[in-house]
């Protein structure tokens, strides 16, 4: 009997078998959407494969095939299987990430899935706006030859800030989309996708899709089906664009590949886009280009277990400016005044010249926490037991309400994990006294101090609170407004350090360069150096020279010194040595298990029992660390314990995943387990 193995978008770790009625026998194939009874419901799923065999007891028949052409190609089905296996995730969860809900659950047939054969060719390349540098020419020749080979290749484009990597990307994409080819261009943040989309659409003269979580359902459907059929030749998108249904993918460019935003952490499978694009390039025979001025340590050593060729771009496009000098401003206490006198004077000087300034503050909000000076009580979220962040209300809210949460000043508290809010306490919550201290620095506090020091300056803020409000495609955002000269100073979190090009910016100030250095994370030094070098690269990108000022309480730290020298190579070599000594990536693959439950006792027992089970199953050379309470021991009302696996050989990852899947009978049913392969967040 013919059987179809079907995956449904449910969190169940298996496919389900159905018989194929005679009336549907000619239409049921791998990748097709089908309707079938699933318990008391009728669900839409995707056929993973069709087999001959004896049906299981009480097997049900398929009820309908929904489309004329398969929803997923053979490559797409292979990707679904790989995602589920590599990241220890139910196949239905992978399906939910790969196919938008309005396509996955559509009751009517989906049009436009069938491959098309006629493809418009890109018009002749317009005259270049400038002459390529020697580094750019070399990169285009080397990488272009790899694109033309139509074989898998991996390259790391290691280019200093302002070396003109975008022009190299554009020329490679033009090359890849000839004769019906397709190209994927990944950016780490949604805020970056729109500027690149506009530039590439104009330059290519071919259909280019924009893809990120905030685009509407109609555009999402058009982009998805257009790529599946081959009508759309290039896509610019954030992390999830790595999972789109290409027909003839020939080039994948991953800009700012070191960025942690490429790691999925909010729903399974918890994939990393870098590993996904390497896997897909192997299947398509495509070229992968990882671009960065500060490559991840993993990319330096080889992404996805592959050896990547390094293509260097060591000269800036502007012949009139060199790398901006980086000066360290040693400061032990940033609480009295957020901005040092020297930084303020430098900003005033730039504004008098008609130039622009960027200030990097790696925390949003006003203050990081509120603490009682008398008894050290900290205002915490009751659900997450994590310090509340002190926020100032937007002007429009203050104007509309007069006061917010009962506070006359318009300040409130917010949890950055569950988004709970509350009023600012007037007295200590423990001793009833005080005084209370507002500690730490956020973007709002810096903006407030700028208004006090330079009331004439026009200031914009770029952080997740402001960028998330940019909904309309027709609406200008913070990027466009600052580029148009509507502000003198841009204050922001790490978003301002991304690949933006602001020709008038000649000063970059880092308000607190130590924010990440003391985090309980083996990547803390790497992240600090990457962020600061990227931020420094925003200064002096055109004809005017730039300067970078770093305010820090740890001026002698090797990470801070590496930024001052601009020597990322030396830093990376030193850091790789530390990683090998401690068996951290790239010397191992990490798998983090987080155990969470509403009561603590089952969580503790479940984590200990799981650790004992895994110690028996793992290879003797691999390590298990923990279990222990999580850094955030309680989050969203659940107690949390975690443990960490260090798998020394990639070939042993499948065995480790198999051992983890077998924990279902070991852990209490009241305890949830999150399995995160290659974790970037250890909180």
N, C-alpha and C positions, 0 to 999 in steps of 0.2 A: 504494500500500500504506500502511496505517496504521502509524505508528511512534511509539513512546514514548521520550522523552528522560528518562533516569533518573539521579538523583544518588545515589551511595552514600556512606556515612560513611567515606571514605578520603581521604588527602591528595593527591588528583589534581585538577588544575585544569581539569576539564571534566565534562560530562554524557555519558552513553553511550546509544546508540540500540539499541532492540530492536523486533522486529516484534511485533504484537499478534495472537495466534491468534484465530480466529473465535469460539471458545468464551468468550473473555474480552472480546470487543469491546464489550459493553454495560456493562462494569464498570470498564474502565480510563479514568481521567480524571486531570486535573491535581490533584496533592495526594495521590493514592492511594498506599498502601504496596503494593509488589510484591516478589516473589521472582524472582531471575534468576541465571543462571550468570555468574560473574565470574572469568575465568581458571580455575584449578583449584577455586575455591570457589563456594558458593551464598550470595549476600548478599541482605539486605533493603534496598531503596532507596525513594526517593520520586519519583514521576513529576512532572517539571517542566512538561511540556506534551506534547500529542498532535498530530502533524502528518501530512499526506499527503506522500509522496515516495518516491523510489527508495531502497531500502535500501542501506547501505554493503556492501562485500564481506564475506562470512562473518558477517553479522549473525545474532544468535541470537534466538529467541523468548522472550517472558516466560513464566514457568512458573506464576505464581499471583498473584491479587489477594487481599490478606489481610483487608481490612475492608469492611464494608458502606458506610461513609461515608468521605470523604477525611480523611486525617490532618491535612493542612494546608489552610487556606482560601486563597482567592485573595490575600488580604492577607498571609498567612503566606508564600506563595511569593514575593510581591513583596519582602517583608522579607529573605528568604534571598538573593535576587538582589542586593539593595541592599547587604547586609552584605559579600558576596563582592566586589562591585565597589568599594565605598567603601574597604574595608580591605585590598584586594589579597590575598584569602584564597581557597583552594579552596572551592567550594560544599559539598563534603562536610564540611569543618570547620565551616561555618556550620550545617549540618544537625545536627551533633553537639551544638552549643551550644543549639540551639533545641528539640530533642526529647530528653527523658531516655532513657538507654539501655534501661531496662526497657519503654519504649513503642516505641522505634525498632526494637528487635530482637525484640520479642515474636513467638513462633511462632503464637499463637492470635489470633483477631480481637479488636480492642480495643473494648470496650463503652463506651457513653456519649459517643460523638463527635457524634452527631446533634444539631442545635440543638433546644432546647426552646421551647415557645411560652407556657407558663403560668409566670408569675413572681410570687412573693409580693412585696408592697409593704412597704417599711420601716414599722415602727410609728411612731406619732406621736412626735416628738422629746420626750424627757423634759425636765422643767423644767431650765433652765440652772443650773449650780452657782454662777454669778456673773453679774453684769451686764457685757456687753461694753463695752470701752473705745471711745472714738470711732474710734480707728485700726482696731480689730477690726471695728466695724460698717461702716466705709467699705470695708475689704478684702472683707468678705463680700458687700456689695452690688455692688461693681465686678466681682469675680471670679465671683460667682454669675450675674450677667447674661451673662458670657461662656460659662459652662457651659451655660446655657439656650439659647444661640443655635445649638448643634450645628454650629458651624463651627470651623475651626482658628483658634486664638489662642494667643499666647505672652505670659506675664506673669512678671515678676520680683518676687516678694514680698520686699521689702527691709525686714526687721524687726529692730530691736535685740534683743539677748538679753532673754528674759523678757517679750517683748511679747505673748505669747499666740498664736503662730502655729499651734500644734496645734489649738486650738479653732476657728480659721478653717478649717484643713484638714478637720476632722471635719464641719463644716457644709457645706462644698463637696461632700464625698463623699456625704453624705445626699442632696444635690440631684442628684448625677450618677447615682445608682443607681435613681432612679424609673423606672417603666415598662420595666424590664428592662435599664437601662444598667449599665455596669461602670466601676470606678475602680481605678487603680493608685497605690499609695503607696510610694515608694522611700525607703529609708534607706541610708546609706553603709556601715554595719557590721552584721554578724549580731547582735552584742550589743544593738543598738538595736531589732531587728525584733520580738523577743518582747514588750517592754513596749508598743509601739505596737499590736501585734496584739491583745493582751488588752484594751487600752482601746477600740480601734475595734470589736472583736467585741461588747463589752458595750454600747456606745453605739448601734451600727447596728441590732442585732436581726435581722441577715441573715447568711447564710453568708459568712465572710471566710476567705481562705486565707493561710497563712504560707508564704513561699518563700525558701529560701536553700540553700547547698550542704550543710548538715549535717542536713537533714530526711531521714527514711527513705524508702525506695523506695515503700512503700504510700501514704504521705501525698503524695508527689510525684506519683504517678499520679492520685490523687483530685483534687488541685488542678489538674493539667494538663487532665484531661478535663472537670472541672467548669467551668473557664473557657472551654474550647473549645465546650461545649454551651450556656453561659450560665447554668448552675445556680448557679455561684459569681459573686457580684456585685462583690466587692472583694478585693484582694490587698495584703498588706503584705510587702515583701521587699527583699532586697539587690539588687545590680547585675543579676544574671541574670534577675530578674523582669521586666526591660524586654523580654525576648524571649518572654514567655508568649503563648499563643494566644487572644487575646480575641475575643469575638464582636461586642460593641457597646461599644467603649471610648469614654467620653465625657470622662474627666478623668484627667490624670496629674499627680501631685504629686511633685516631687523635692526632698526636704528636705535641707538642708546641701549644696546643689548644687555647692559649691566643692570638696568633698572628693575627694581623689585616688583614693579607693577605688572611685569610679565608673568608673575606667579599667581595662579588662581587660588584664593584662600576662602572664598565665601560659600562655595557649594561643590560637592564632588562631581567629577573627578578633580582632584587638586593638582592640575597639570602645570607644567612650566612651558610657556610658548616656545622657548628655545629648543627644548627636546622634541616638541611636536613638529616644528618646521624641519628639523633635521630628519626626523622619521618620514615625513611626507616627501621631502626632497629625494630621499632614497627610493621611494615608491614611484615617483614621477620621472626620475632621472633629471633633476633640476639642480641649479646652482643656489647655494645659500651664502649670503653675505651678512655677516654680523658686524655692524658698524658701531664704533665708539671711540671717544678720546680717552676713556678710562675703562677698558674691558674688564669684565668679571674675571676672577681668578680661574673659574671653570673654563671660560673661553680661551684664556691663555694656555691652559693645559690640554685643551681639546674638548669640544662640546659633544655630548651624546656618545662619548667613547671614541670619537673620530679625531684624527689629527687634522687641524685646520691650518692652512697656509696663512701667514701673516703678510698683509700688504700695507705698507706704511705710507702715510701722508704727513710729512714733517714740516711743511712750510705753510704759512698762512696765505690766504688769497690776497689780502691787502699787502702791497709791497711797501707801504709807507708806515706800517706799524708792526712792531715785534710783539712777542708774547708780553702781556701786561705784567709789570713787576708786582710781586705779592709782598706786602709788608705786614708783619705781625705786631699787633697792639696787645701787649701783655696786660691782662686785667684780672684781678682776683675777686672783685665784687661788682656784679652788674646790676645789683638791686637799687643802689642809690640813684644812678642815672643809667638808663639803658644804652644811650649813645655817648661814646667818649667825645671829649672836646675836639680831638683831632678829626674824628669822623664827621662831626657836625661842620667844622670849618671847611673840610674838603667838599662836602655836599654844597655848602653855600657858594664856594668858588665855582663848582660845575654849573650851578643854576645861573650864576651871573654870566657865564659864557654861552648860555642857551643850550647846554648839554643835559643829558638825562642820567639818572642814578637808579641802581637796583640795590635793595637791601634784602638779604636772605635771613629769614627767621624760621627755624625749622619746627615751629609750634604755632598752631592756630589758637584763637581765643585771646584773652587779655592776660591772665596769669595762669600758671600751670596748676596751682593748688592753693588752698587757704589753710593756714596752720595757726594754732593757738601758741603764742609765745610763752605762755605760762605752763601749760601741761602737755604741749606737743600734739594735741588732738588735731586731726585732719578731716575736713568735710569730705565724706565719701558717698558714692552712690549706694543706696541700701540694697539694690539688686546685685550689683557687681562687686561691691566692696572695694572700688577703685576710686582714687581721688577725683572729685569733680573738677572740671576746668571752668575757670572764671571767664565769662563772656560778656561783651557789651552788646546790647540790642542794636539792630540796624536803625538808622535814622527814621526810616519810614514807620517802623514799629513804635518808636518813641513818640513820633508825631501823632500816630493814630490812637495810642492808648494813654499818652501822658506819662504813665509809669508802667513798668513791666514786672510781673510777679510781686507786686507790692513794694518794689524798691524805687525810691525817688530818682536814682541815678540812671535807671534803665539797664542795670547789670543783672545777670542771672548766672546760675550754675548749670552746667551741662555735662552729662556723661558721654564720652566719645565712643563708648561701646554699645550701649543700649539706647542712647539718645534721650534718656530721662532728663528732665529739667527741674529746677527748684529755685527758691529765692536765696539771695545772699544772706548768710546768717549775720546777725548783729552782735551776738555773743557766742562764746565757745559752747559747743554741743555737749561737752563733758563736764567742765568745771563751772560753766555758767559765767565765766569771767572773760579774760582776754589780757592784753589786746590781741586781735587777729592780724596775721601777716599775710599779705597777698604776694606769694612767692613765684618766681619763674617769669619767663618772658614769652609772650605770644605776639602774633602779628598785630592784633588790635592795640596792645600796649605800645608797640613801636609807632604805629600810626598816631596814637594819642600824643606821644612825646614829640613827634615831628610837627604836629599842629601847634604845640607849645613853643618849640624852638624856632620854627619857620612858618608862621601863620600864612605867609604869602604863597607857599609852595602848594602845588596841586598834586595830591597823592592818590594813587590807586592801590588796592589790595588784591592780591591773587592767592587764594587758598581754596580748599575744598568747599568752604562755606560760600564763597563768591562764585566760583566756577560752576558749581552745581545748579545755580540759578539761570545759567545760559541755556535756555531751551530752544529758542527759535533759530532756524538756519538764517533768517533774514536779519537777526538782531546782532549788532556788533558786541563783541565780548571785551574782556579786559585786555587781551592781546591786541586786538584791532585798535582800541582806544589809545593804548600806550604807544603803539606804532605810529598812530596819526598825530602824536604830540599833544594829546589832550591832558597829559599829566607830566610832571617833572620827575616824580619819584615813584617807583613801583616797589611795594613791600609785599613779600610773599614767602611761602614755604618752598619746598623743593621744586614746585612747579615752575618757578622763575629760573631754575638752573637748567631746564630742558633745552631742546634744540632751537630756541627762538633766536632770531637775528634782529637786533635793535641797533641800527647804525649810529644813533646819537648817544648811546650809553657809553660813558667814559669812566665811570666809577662804579665798582661793585663793593658793597660793604657786607661782611658777614657779622651779624650782631653777636652771635654766640657760637663759635666754631666747635665747642665741646659737647654740644647737645647729645650726639650719638656715641661719643667715645667711651662712656662709662656704662653703656647698656650691657646687660647680661647676654651677649650675642657674639659668637666667634667672628662674625662679619663686621663688627662695629668699626674697626679701624679702616677696613676696605670701604665701607659705606661712607665714612667721613671723608676719606680722600677723594672718592668719586664725586660726591656731592660738591665739595669745595672746588675741585678743579673744573667741574662743569660750570659752576657758578662763576668762577673767575673767567671762564671762556666767553662770558657775555660782554666783557669790557673791551673797548677799543677794537671792534671788529671792522671798522671802515677806515676812513682817512685819519681820524683823530686818535692819538694814543690813549691807552686806558691805564687805570690803576686799580689794585685790589687791596682792601684792608681787612684783615682778620682779627677780630676781637676774641681773645682766648685766655683762659686761666691756666692752660697747659702748653706754654710756648715751646717747650723742649720735647714734647711727645713726637715720636718718629713719624706719625701720620701728619701732624701739623708741619713738621720740617719737610716732609716729602712734597706737600702742597706748595710751600714757599720756594722750593727748588724747581718745582714743575717736573720732577723726575718720577713719573709713574712706573717706568720699567724697573727701576731699582726697588721701589716700594713693593711691586708685585713679586719680584724674586724673593725678597725678604719674607713677605707674607706667605708665600708658598712653602718656604722652609718651616715656618711655624705650624702650618696646616699639616704637613707630613708628620711632624713630631707628635701631634695630638690626634692623628687619624681623622681629620676633618676634611670635607670636600676641598679639592678634588681627589684627595687620597682615599676617600670612601664615599659611599652613598648613604645618606641619612634617611631613616624612616622614623617619624615621630607618631606615637600613639597617645591620644588624649582620652581619658576616661572621665565621664561627666554624669552626675546624677543629682537629684534633689536632696538626697540624704548622703552624708559623708561616709558612713560605715561601709555600705556596699561598694562605693567607689574605691575605697582603700583596699578592700578585699579583692575586688575584681582586678585592679592593677597589679597586685602582688601575685595572684593566681596566673594572670596572663604572662607576667615576667618569668615565673617558674616554668610554664609551658614552653615559652619561646627559647629559654636557655637550653632546653633539651633538644629542640628542633634545629637551632642555628649551627652553622659551621663553627668549629673550634676557634678559628682565627677571627671571627666576627665578634663584636662587642655589644653588650646590652648595658645601658646606663639608666639607673633608676630601678623602680618607680619612685617618684617624689611629688609633693604638691606642686602644681603649676605656679609659674611666676605670678599669674593672676589666679589665685587659689579658688576664687569664686567669680563666676561671670554669668550674667543673665539668669541669676537665681540658682545656678548649678555649681556644686563643688567639683573641683577639677584636680586630677592627678595625671602625670604623664611619664612616659619612658621613651628612651631613644635607642634605636638600633644603628650601629655603624657597620655597614656591609662593605668589606674591603675589596671584593671583586664583583664587577658588574654581572658576571655570569651567574652569581649566586642570588641575585635579586629575585628571580622567579620562585626559588625555593623559600626565601624569606616571606614573600607574598602569600605563598601557599600555606605556610605556618600561621600567618596572621589570619587568613580566612578560616582556619580551623578553630579559632578562638570562640566561635559562636556558642559552643557547648560548655565553655569554661567560665564565661563572664555572666553575672546576674542579668536577667532581662530588664531590670530597671536602670542599668548602666549603659549609656551610649558610648560608642567608641569611634573616634575620628582618626582615620589613617591618613597621614600626610607624608608622601614620598617627596624627598628633596624640599624639606620645609624651609621657608624664609622667615617665618614669624615664630619665635620661641616664647611668646607670651601667652 
